[in-house]
């Protein structure tokens, strides 16, 4: 291990010794061996090296008044968050440098030196690529603050972007041993102190109402690196009371919040607990983790729908093409790693395995290394992947890092203990103990791992081997071929206390079995697992989802007995006698690419299925009558119908749910359509909503500028589409052929989503 890197890691550890019980191994000491994780990392390596550092640096040079050496990339790098990708890229390259790849060390050194030149040319400590960035931060320093959720003084989340740049510099110093990076990092910290020095507590809170990433984390890390208390003060300035106070009081206030905005704040609190002993910060971060994992997470370990949290434990109707943003899981794994080091609980390791295997590993296209923004869990959809070099969304940035970090949480240690958390083929080097540990496994393709010890001399060590909670069929363990008696239970660690010698072999087998996991709010909507692996039904490479989505029809057998292994195919099963209209093949979700899938299955009895069919026929008759009295209809979220109806909007978005497209407006925004009416007949607006929508959704409905109704959505008809008819005053339609219909969100609220809008003659 590079001595400079070791010293840098030690600097980050010094101040948090009292609050951290175990430590992660530096990436330099863990080498991946052949298996799915190494394949993913190797693919990611090719992608990272294909990116042009000068194009990522172009905006930084422009901002500093220097001539760019290459044109900027496109996508988000042409927008208000320009520069965030460079920060992620620098972190990813630093991680690969730490693992011994000299190509990445060279790139890290080049990027850092270029940033140092930009900082020197700027003259004030600032270094960034944010369009109009200097103007924004100058206004903030004067107390002129105009903030919305994603907009600060007219620029898209500038502090969020600064967090990514600072994290990249921190990692270049911490992981790649680049001392120049620490110097740039410190000057940036000093500049941020100047920007926020004169702000009152009220002004700080106004500023923090705009997404600001993990500024508290990188400031706390700077304090740990330097020991200078001013950086701890900077970390504490980025305390967002509206979100962090409820968690500190053990109150779940996440419903309706933009999910990824919140995670970095709690990672920062966890770090403050480590470096400064802020007990309340540690409590809040642990409560947040428990809340997200226990009440807001899907079977993949991912969370959020349309980027927002919903009501706790209400997930079964929040399935769409925008479930489980990949950034969220990236951040949850970072938080989980921190919390495990503070208290090595098996629950943290269990969640880490679930999210790593079933979301992160499956978020990369193995053929191209492209990564997902969302991992959709709605039946009939397929994963879609961002472009390699012209999107540069947030999940492209975190995607660069995800597949460099696989070695970070397999093993942990204290002075006299070694924790084995994950079963991933790898080699651990512990030169301070004269120990090399090789884990041989094809997990999860097999249910066994073998750990071979190579010791320069015998070493007394307690090995804590994770006993997975899913291993309900027991475990078998042997040392040098001699079976060990197990007293531990699933969901714990197996402590193995002995003097380990050169040539010792620890073998463990955890038999995998099939099981189901149901939605917390719908026991008849469930997913299948085999051991740690989420299974998904393969629907094929069809252009459109099936007209009738396959379901399960229960019989007298337990469901897990109704899946049969497919001979010759690993981790592959087929439903037997319960699939309707036909049985399907299930494969690991992490291997599900370029075809439509089912993750959550709906389960019916024969009688329930007949009732559902009858209800479907009744709904079709209702829609027939509604269609007969319709004057005009627009399908929100579809391009041509919206163009035909002169769509306009501000802060408006669209997507699909249960095969229906929708549109909403966030953060006080609006959207509008021109609709046909009758000049001499009564008219009503009929608006279709999703009855499970909730959160801050209060909005006005206007016809030609006049408010005709105010609507609030707070879970009004769970699990159903919900039509509401609004009478239009006759004076607003008299002698008119068309009217302008506007949905205007109240401040801080959303308008919609709406799944259909029609004008109709009342019944």
Beta strands, then each sheet from edge to edge (+ up, - down):
strand 1: 23-24
strand 2: 30-32
strand 3: 147-148
strand 4: 151-152
strand 5: 155-156
strand 6: 411-414
strand 7: 417-420
strand 8: 426-430
strand 9: 435-441
strand 10: 448-455
strand 11: 459-467
strand 12: 476-479
strand 13: 482-483
strand 14: 492-500
strand 15: 505-509
strand 16: 514-519
strand 17: 522-530
strand 18: 533-540
strand 19: 551-553
strand 20: 563-565
strand 21: 573-575
strand 22: 579-580
strand 23: 585-588
strand 24: 596-598
strand 25: 601-604
strand 26: 630-634
strand 27: 648-657
strand 28: 660-676
strand 29: 683-690
strand 30: 698-703
strand 31: 706-712
strand 32: 721-728
strand 33: 738-745
strand 34: 751-754
strand 35: 756-760
sheet 1: 1+ 6- 7+ 11+ 14-
sheet 2: 2+ 8- 9+ 10- 15+ 12- 13+
sheet 3: 3+ 4- 5+
sheet 4: 16+ 17- 18+ 23- 21+ 20-
sheet 5: 16+ 17- 25+ 19+ 22-
sheet 6: 16+ 17- 18+ 24-
sheet 7: 26+ 35- 29+ 32-
sheet 8: 27+ 28- 33+ 30- 31+
sheet 9: 27+ 28- 34+
end
